[in-house]
């Protein structure tokens, strides 16, 4: 009996796997704020490739316009943004939810979002609401650590308990403000509370002037597909008043969408 290839992704036939494509995407993802420009050697070290293989992939990406270089260093070009824009323009979920976000924004006078989890980060894939001159809003496609947002904490809390425990055991809780939950024990209690009540609020954990409130978005089978959330400035409104003002509409909207997803 043929043994499975340990290097092959689970569930994928080796005839259907294009290793070069996986490596090319991996190289694009290897660039970040700590590594905005890299040599082929550095890129290879971050992706598990030899310098020669990394250089060939980088030169191919350069030919395609996704990477630029000066003969030694390589960096990403704005063309990479086309990949994310293609998702935002073609995916069904953001287009379906958009008019409902408009109603939430009109009913609360706040900015409403649809967010999903990608790994350990929340990604905002649809939004509607006022454009304030403030730092509490997120652009489409913005990625934020899950543990400092209402939507992220909600989606973490609704994972199976064993998965939540595993996540806490293997992740550091990066601190952004004096209000960020840095204790894993406290985070465990907070996630349990969020799971029990079925919604989440996060205040000043990422930004001192930001409050977020989120509810789960489920499909007709009850599967979690994302979160509907509102982000607002702290202002002079108490937590209790903010929740009383926006939570009923968020819940009503999530319920209305359930039979459409």
C-alpha positions in Angstrom: 0.0 0.0 0.0 1.4 3.4 -1.0 2.3 5.5 1.9 1.1 9.2 2.0 3.7 11.8 1.1 4.6 13.7 4.3 5.2 16.9 2.4 1.8 16.8 0.6 -1.0 18.8 2.2 -3.6 16.5 3.8 -6.5 15.6 1.5 -4.7 16.7 -1.7 -3.8 14.2 -4.5 -0.1 14.6 -5.5 -1.2 15.0 -9.1 -3.1 18.1 -8.1 -0.5 19.8 -6.0 1.7 22.5 -7.6 4.6 23.0 -5.2 5.9 26.1 -7.0 2.6 27.9 -6.6 2.7 27.2 -2.8 6.2 28.4 -2.6 5.5 31.6 -4.6 2.6 32.5 -2.3 4.7 31.7 0.7 7.4 34.1 -0.5 4.8 36.9 -0.8 3.5 36.2 2.7 7.1 36.3 4.1 7.3 40.0 3.7 6.0 42.0 6.7 6.7 45.1 8.7 9.8 43.5 10.2 11.0 42.2 6.8 10.0 44.8 4.2 13.0 44.2 2.0 15.0 40.9 1.8 17.8 39.3 0.0 17.2 35.9 -1.7 19.1 34.3 1.2 16.9 35.9 3.8 13.7 35.1 1.9 14.9 31.5 1.6 15.5 31.3 5.3 12.0 32.5 6.1 10.3 30.1 3.8 12.5 27.0 4.1 14.0 27.3 0.6 17.5 27.4 -0.7 18.9 30.7 -1.8 18.8 29.6 -5.4 15.2 28.4 -5.3 14.1 31.6 -3.5 15.9 33.7 -6.0 14.2 32.0 -8.9 10.8 32.4 -7.4 11.5 36.0 -6.6 12.6 36.8 -10.1 9.5 35.1 -11.5 7.4 37.2 -9.2 9.4 40.3 -10.3 8.6 39.4 -13.9 4.9 39.2 -13.0 5.0 42.6 -11.3 4.4 41.5 -7.7 8.0 42.1 -6.6 10.6 44.7 -7.3 14.3 44.5 -6.8 17.6 46.3 -7.2 19.8 43.3 -7.9 20.3 42.4 -4.2 17.2 43.3 -2.2 13.6 42.4 -3.1 10.3 44.1 -2.0 6.6 43.8 -2.8 4.8 46.1 -5.2 1.3 47.6 -5.0 0.2 44.9 -7.5 0.0 42.5 -4.6 -3.1 44.4 -3.4 -4.9 43.1 -6.5 -5.1 39.7 -4.8 -7.0 41.0 -1.9 -9.1 43.3 -4.0 -10.2 40.4 -6.2 -11.6 38.7 -3.1 -13.4 41.8 -1.9 -15.0 42.2 -5.3 -15.9 38.6 -6.1 -16.8 37.0 -2.7 -20.5 36.5 -2.1 -20.5 37.1 1.6 -19.4 40.8 1.6 -21.8 41.6 -1.2 -24.7 39.9 0.6 -24.0 41.6 3.9 -23.3 45.1 2.6 -26.9 46.5 2.5 -27.5 45.1 6.0 -24.4 46.9 7.3 -25.8 50.1 5.8 -29.0 49.6 7.9 -27.0 49.0 11.0 -24.9 52.1 10.4 -27.9 54.2 9.7 -29.7 52.9 12.8 -26.7 53.5 15.2 -24.8 56.3 13.5 -21.7 54.2 13.9 -19.4 52.3 11.6 -20.5 48.7 11.1 -18.3 45.8 9.9 -18.4 42.2 8.7 -15.2 40.5 9.9 -13.8 37.0 9.6 -10.9 35.1 11.1 -7.8 34.3 9.1 -5.4 32.4 11.3 -5.0 34.4 14.5 -6.2 37.7 13.0 -9.5 39.4 12.3 -9.9 40.6 8.7 -12.5 43.3 7.9 -14.1 42.4 4.6 -17.1 44.8 4.5 -18.0 48.1 6.2 -20.5 50.9 6.1 -20.8 54.1 8.2 -19.5 57.6 8.8 -15.9 58.4 8.0 -14.7 60.1 11.1 -11.4 61.9 11.5 -10.3 59.4 14.1 -8.3 56.2 14.5 -11.0 53.8 15.6 -12.0 52.8 12.1 -10.6 50.0 9.9 -10.0 49.9 6.2 -11.3 47.0 4.1 -8.9 44.2 4.3 -7.3 45.5 7.5 -5.9 42.7 9.7 -5.9 43.0 13.5 -4.8 40.6 16.3 -7.9 38.7 17.4 -7.4 39.0 21.1 -7.8 42.8 21.1 -11.0 43.2 19.2 -14.6 42.4 20.1 -15.1 40.4 16.9 -11.9 38.4 17.4 -12.6 37.6 21.0 -16.1 36.4 20.0 -14.9 34.2 17.2 -12.1 32.8 19.4 -14.6 32.1 22.3 -17.0 30.2 20.0 -14.3 27.7 19.0 -14.4 24.3 20.6 -13.1 24.5 24.2 -10.1 22.3 23.5 -9.2 24.5 20.6 -9.4 27.6 22.7 -7.2 26.0 25.4 -4.7 25.1 22.7 -4.7 28.6 21.3 -4.1 30.1 24.7 -1.2 27.7 25.4 0.6 28.5 22.2 0.1 32.3 21.7 1.5 35.3 23.4 -1.0 38.1 24.2 0.7 41.2 22.7 0.0 44.3 24.7 -1.1 47.5 22.9 -2.5 49.7 25.7 -2.7 49.6 29.5 -6.2 48.0 29.1 -5.0 45.1 26.9 -5.7 41.7 28.6 -2.2 40.3 29.0 -2.9 37.5 31.5 -3.8 34.2 29.8 -5.8 33.2 32.9 -7.9 36.4 32.7 -8.3 35.9 28.9 -9.5 32.4 29.5 -12.2 33.7 31.9 -13.1 36.5 29.5 -13.5 34.1 26.6 -15.7 31.8 28.7 -17.9 34.8 29.6 -18.2 35.8 26.0 -19.1 32.3 25.0 -21.8 32.1 27.6 -23.5 35.5 26.7 -23.1 35.1 23.0 -21.7 38.5 22.2 -18.6 40.5 23.0 -17.4 44.0 23.9 -13.8 45.2 23.8 -12.8 48.6 25.1 -9.5 50.4 24.8 -7.5 47.1 24.2 -6.1 48.2 20.8 -6.7 51.9 20.9 -7.5 54.1 23.9 -10.4 55.8 22.1 -12.0 52.7 20.7 -14.9 50.5 21.7 -16.2 47.5 19.8 -19.3 45.4 20.1 -19.8 42.2 18.1 -22.3 39.4 17.5 -21.8 36.1 15.7 -22.9 35.7 12.1 -24.1 32.2 11.3 -25.4 30.4 8.3 -28.7 28.6 8.0 -27.1 25.5 9.4 -25.8 27.3 12.5 -22.2 27.3 11.4 -20.2 30.4 12.3 -19.1 32.4 9.2 -18.0 35.6 10.8 -19.0 38.5 13.1 -21.0 41.6 12.7 -19.5 44.4 14.8 -19.6 48.1 15.4 -16.6 50.2 16.3 -17.2 53.5 18.0 -15.2 56.1 20.0 -15.4 55.8 23.7 -16.9 59.3 24.0 -19.1 60.0 27.1 -21.4 57.0 26.7 -21.1 54.2 29.3 -20.5 50.6 28.3 -24.0 49.7 29.4 -25.6 52.5 27.4 -23.6 51.6 24.3 -24.5 47.9 24.5 -28.2 48.8 25.0 -28.1 51.1 22.0 -26.5 48.8 19.4 -26.7 45.2 20.5 -30.4 44.6 19.7 -29.9 45.9 16.1 -26.8 43.8 15.6 -28.6 40.7 16.8 -31.6 41.4 14.7 -29.5 41.9 11.6 -27.5 38.7 12.2 -30.8 36.8 12.6 -32.2 38.3 9.4 -29.0 37.3 7.5 -29.0 33.7 8.8 -31.5 32.3 6.3 -29.7 34.0 3.4 -26.3 32.6 4.0 
